[in-house]
C-alpha cells in the first residue's frame, strides 16, 4: 500500500471516530451499545460526614468522566435524610452513615435492594479544640468534665447514636447526659468543638481529620460499640435517572474512587 492510500485510510478512520463521538454527544446510544447519559442528573442524598470527600473530589471526578451528567448533593444527618426520602425527596442515591436508616427505608420498599452495598467504615473519636489545655485523655474522663460535651442527636444522627452507645456501654451515660449539647448532624458537633463552644465532642475520625481546629484525644474503646461504623449506599426505587444513578454507584466501586475515600480517612468495608 502506497503512502497516499495509507493517508486516505487514516482520514477515513478519523472521520468514523469523530462521527461516533458526535453520535454520543447527540444523545443516542454510543457505538459500543451503552446508554448515553447526557442531560441526566444524579440526586445524591448523603450523610453530612461525606460532604468534603464528595464536594472536593468525587463529584468533580464523576462529572469529568461523564460530562453530560450533573450530580446534585443533599447533605444532612442520615436520620433527616431518611425522613426527607420518606416525604418524597427526589433522590436517586442514598448513602447513610449507619445501617439503621438504610434498613428502615428498605423495609418501606423505598430502596433497590439489589444495589444495596455495605461500603465504607469509619471510626468514632473523642476530640477537643486544637488549642485546648484539657486533661481529658479517654472517654471515661468525660464523667469528670465540668463544661459541655457535644454529640449528635441520638434520635436522628448516627454519630450521636454511636456516641450514646459507647457512653452507655462504658457505664457513663447517666453521668454525662446533663452536660450534652446535641448537634443536628456531625458537622455541627465538629463546629461546636472547633469554635470552642463545647469543651469536647464525639465525631467520626474523618471529620476530625478535616480541620486543624480540633485534635483527636482517642478512639472509642474496643468493645464499646456493638457494631462497626458502616456506611451503606444504594439506589432508591423511585429514581428518575436509574442509568445515571447506576453509573454513579459503579464509579464509587472503582479503585480510583475507593482510593479517594481512603485518602479522606475512610476504610473500604470488605
C-alpha positions in Angstrom: 0.0 0.0 0.0 1.5 3.4 -1.1 1.6 6.5 1.1 -1.4 8.1 -0.5 -3.6 5.0 0.3 -2.3 4.8 3.9 -3.1 8.5 4.3 -6.6 8.0 2.9 -7.3 5.1 5.2 -6.2 7.2 8.1 -8.5 10.0 7.2 -11.5 7.7 6.8 -10.7 6.1 10.2 -10.6 9.6 11.8 -13.9 10.6 10.2 -15.5 7.4 11.6 -14.1 8.1 15.0 -15.3 11.7 15.1 -18.6 10.7 13.7 -19.1 8.1 16.5 -18.2 10.8 19.1 -20.8 13.1 17.5 -23.4 10.4 17.8 -22.7 10.1 21.5 -22.9 13.8 22.2 -26.1 13.9 20.2 -27.8 11.9 22.9 -28.0 8.5 21.2 -26.5 5.1 22.2 -22.8 5.1 21.6 -21.2 2.7 19.2 -20.5 0.2 22.0 -24.1 -0.1 22.7 -24.2 1.6 26.1 -26.7 4.3 27.1 -25.8 7.9 26.7 -26.3 9.8 30.0 -26.2 13.3 28.6 -28.7 15.6 30.3 -29.3 13.2 33.2 -28.9 14.2 36.9 -27.9 12.2 39.9 -29.6 13.5 43.1 -27.4 12.3 45.9 -28.6 12.2 49.5 -25.5 11.7 51.6 -24.6 11.8 55.3 -23.1 15.1 56.4 -19.7 13.4 57.1 -19.4 12.7 53.4 -19.6 16.3 52.2 -15.9 17.0 52.0 -14.9 13.9 50.1 -17.8 14.3 47.6 -17.6 18.1 47.0 -13.8 18.3 46.9 -13.0 15.2 44.9 -15.6 12.6 43.9 -18.3 14.6 42.3 -15.9 16.6 40.1 -14.2 13.3 39.2 -17.5 11.7 38.2 -18.7 14.7 36.3 -15.4 14.8 34.4 -15.9 11.1 33.5 -19.5 11.7 32.4 -19.5 15.3 31.1 -23.2 15.3 30.4 -24.3 14.3 33.9 -24.8 16.6 36.8 -24.6 15.4 40.5 -26.7 17.4 42.9 -26.0 16.5 46.5 -28.1 17.0 49.6 -26.2 16.6 52.9 -27.7 16.2 56.4 -27.8 13.7 59.2 -28.8 10.2 58.0 -32.0 10.4 60.1 -33.0 13.7 58.5 -32.3 12.3 55.0 -34.4 9.2 55.8 -37.3 11.4 56.8 -36.9 13.6 53.7 -36.8 10.5 51.4 -39.9 9.1 53.1 -41.5 12.5 52.5 -40.8 12.4 48.7 -37.3 13.8 48.4 -36.4 13.2 44.7 -33.2 11.3 45.5 -31.6 8.8 43.2 -28.8 7.5 45.5 -28.8 7.4 49.3 -25.6 7.0 51.3 -26.1 6.7 55.0 -23.6 6.8 57.9 -25.4 3.8 59.5 -27.4 0.8 58.5 -30.4 1.8 60.7 -31.7 4.4 58.3 -31.0 2.4 55.1 -32.7 -0.7 56.6 -35.7 1.3 57.6 -36.1 2.6 54.0 -35.6 -0.9 52.6 -38.4 -2.2 54.9 -40.6 0.5 53.5 -39.9 -0.6 49.9 -38.0 2.6 49.0 -34.6 1.1 48.3 -33.5 -1.0 45.4 -32.0 -3.8 47.5 -30.1 -5.3 44.5 -27.9 -2.2 44.6 -27.5 -2.0 48.4 -23.8 -2.3 49.3 -22.0 -2.3 52.7 -19.4 0.1 51.5 -17.3 2.2 53.9 -16.1 2.1 57.5 -15.3 4.9 59.9 -14.1 5.4 63.5 -15.7 7.2 66.4 -13.3 9.5 68.2 -13.2 12.0 71.1 -12.0 15.5 70.2 -11.1 18.8 71.9 -10.3 22.2 70.4 -6.8 22.3 68.9 -5.7 25.0 71.4 -7.3 23.3 74.4 -5.3 22.6 77.6 -7.8 19.9 78.6 -6.6 17.0 80.6 -9.2 14.7 79.0 -7.4 11.6 77.8 -10.1 9.0 77.5 -13.9 8.5 77.1 -14.0 7.6 80.8 -12.7 11.1 81.7 -15.9 12.6 80.3 -17.8 11.9 83.6 -15.5 14.5 85.2 -15.9 17.2 82.6 -17.4 20.4 84.1 -18.3 22.0 80.7 -20.1 21.0 77.6 -19.8 17.7 75.6 -21.0 17.9 72.0 -22.5 14.9 70.3 -25.0 14.4 67.5 -28.6 14.0 68.5 -29.0 10.2 69.0 -32.6 10.4 67.7 -31.5 11.2 64.2 -27.7 11.4 63.9 -25.8 8.1 63.5 -22.6 9.7 65.1 -24.8 10.6 68.1 -26.2 7.1 68.2 -22.7 5.6 68.2 -21.7 8.1 70.9 -24.6 7.2 73.1 -23.9 3.5 72.6 -20.3 3.9 73.6 -21.0 6.0 76.6 -23.8 3.6 77.7 -21.6 0.5 77.3 -18.8 2.2 79.2 -21.3 2.9 82.1 -21.0 6.7 82.0 -24.1 7.8 80.0 -26.0 8.8 83.1 -23.0 10.8 84.4 -22.7 12.9 81.2 -26.2 13.2 79.9 -26.8 16.6 81.6 -23.6 18.0 80.0 -24.5 17.2 76.5 -25.1 19.6 73.6 -26.9 17.8 70.8 -26.0 18.7 67.2 -28.3 18.4 64.2 -25.5 16.5 62.4 -21.9 15.5 62.9 -20.6 18.7 61.2 -22.5 20.8 63.7 -20.8 18.9 66.5 -17.4 19.4 64.9 -18.0 23.1 64.6 -19.0 23.4 68.2 -15.7 22.0 69.3 -13.6 23.8 66.7 -15.1 27.1 67.7 -14.7 26.4 71.4 -18.4 26.5 72.3 -18.0 22.9 73.5 -15.2 21.6 75.7 -15.1 18.3 73.7 -17.1 16.3 71.4 -17.6 12.9 69.8 -17.4 12.7 66.0 -16.1 10.5 63.2 -12.4 10.2 62.6 -12.8 11.6 59.1 -14.5 14.7 60.4 -11.7 15.3 62.9 -9.1 15.0 60.3 -10.8 17.5 58.0 -9.8 20.5 60.1 -6.8 21.8 62.1 -9.1 23.4 64.6 -9.6 20.2 66.6 -7.3 17.4 67.8 -8.2 13.8 68.5 -7.8 12.5 72.0 -8.6 8.9 71.4 -10.8 6.4 69.6 -13.9 4.8 71.2 -12.5 2.0 73.3 -12.6 -1.5 71.8 -15.8 -3.2 72.7 -17.7 0.0 73.5 -19.6 -0.2 70.1 -21.8 -3.1 69.4 -21.2 -2.9 65.6 -18.7 -1.3 63.3 -19.4 2.1 61.8 -20.7 1.1 58.4 -21.8 3.4 55.5 -24.2 1.6 53.1 -25.1 3.0 49.7 -27.9 2.2 47.4 -30.2 3.4 44.6 -33.7 4.4 45.5 -36.6 2.6 43.8 -38.2 5.8 42.6 -35.0 7.1 40.9 -35.8 9.3 38.0 -32.4 8.6 36.4 -31.6 5.0 37.1 -29.0 4.7 34.4 -27.1 7.7 35.7 -27.6 6.5 39.3 -26.2 3.1 38.4 -23.2 4.7 36.6 -22.6 6.7 39.8 -22.7 3.6 42.0 -20.4 1.8 39.6 -18.0 4.7 39.8 -17.9 4.6 43.6 -16.7 0.9 43.3 -13.7 1.8 41.1 -10.2 1.8 42.5 -9.8 5.5 41.8 -12.9 6.4 43.9 -12.0 4.0 46.7 -8.5 5.5 46.9 -10.1 8.9 47.4 -12.3 7.6 50.2 -9.2 6.1 51.9 -7.3 9.4 51.3 -10.0 11.1 53.4 -9.7 8.7 56.2 -12.4 6.1 55.4 -11.8 2.4 55.2 -13.3 0.2 52.5 -15.6 -2.4 54.1 -14.6 -5.9 52.9 
